[in-house]
Amino acid sequence: MAKALFWAGIALAAAGLILMGLSRLPFLGRLPLDLHVQRGRKELFIPLGTALVLSLAATLILNLVLLLLPASAGP
């Protein structure tokens, strides 16, 4: 259990560092499908384009990692 908590903490720290680095990219949050509506003091931001790009990147990375890992023997 301690080992799983350790790796979960490492994964969360890595995700935080990645998100901090992504926030410095100028085009994230300003893609064509990102919706930004402003009326008076109210503001609504729906980052559809950014979510799509990040989802695609995560899918590609995870598929590459799973491709490189050795296949398990199964039951």
N, C-alpha and C positions, 0 to 999 in steps of 0.2 A: 504494500500500500504506500509506503514511504517513497518507493521508487517511482510509482505512478504520479504522486503529488509533485515530486521533483521535476519530472518531465513535463507535467502540465504547467508548472511555473515557468520553466524554460520556454515552452511554446508561447505562453502569454507574453512573456518579456520580448520574445522575437517578434510577435505580432505587433506589439506596441512600437518597437523600433521601426518596423516596416511602415506602419501607419504614419509615424512621425516623418519618415523620409518621403512618403508619398504626398504629404501635405505641402511639400516644397515644390512639387511639379506644377508649373503654371497652367497647364491645360486641364488638369483635373478640376471638375466643378464648372467648367466652361465649355463642355462638349455640346454638339448640336441638340441632343435629346434632353439636356438638363433644363428643366423648367424653372423659371424664376418669375414670380408674379409679385408686384408691389403695388399696394393701394393704400395711400395715406401712410399711417404708421404700421400697418400690417404687411408682413412679408412672408411669402411661401416659397420654399425652395425644394424641388423634387429632382434629385440627381439620377435620372433614368439612364442617361448615356454613360455616366461614370460608373454606375452599378453594373451596367452591361460589360464595359471594358474590364473592370476588376474581376467580374465573374468569369469571363473568358480567359483572362490571364491565370486565375487560380485553377481553373479546369485544366488548362494546358500544363501547368507546372505539376499538378498532382498526377496527371496521366503520365508524364515523363518520369516522375519518381516511382510510380507503381510499375512502369515498364522496366526500369533499371533494377528494381528489387528482385531477388530470386523468388521463383514460385514456390509456395509451400507444398508439402507432400499431400496434404489433405487427410481426411479420416479413413 
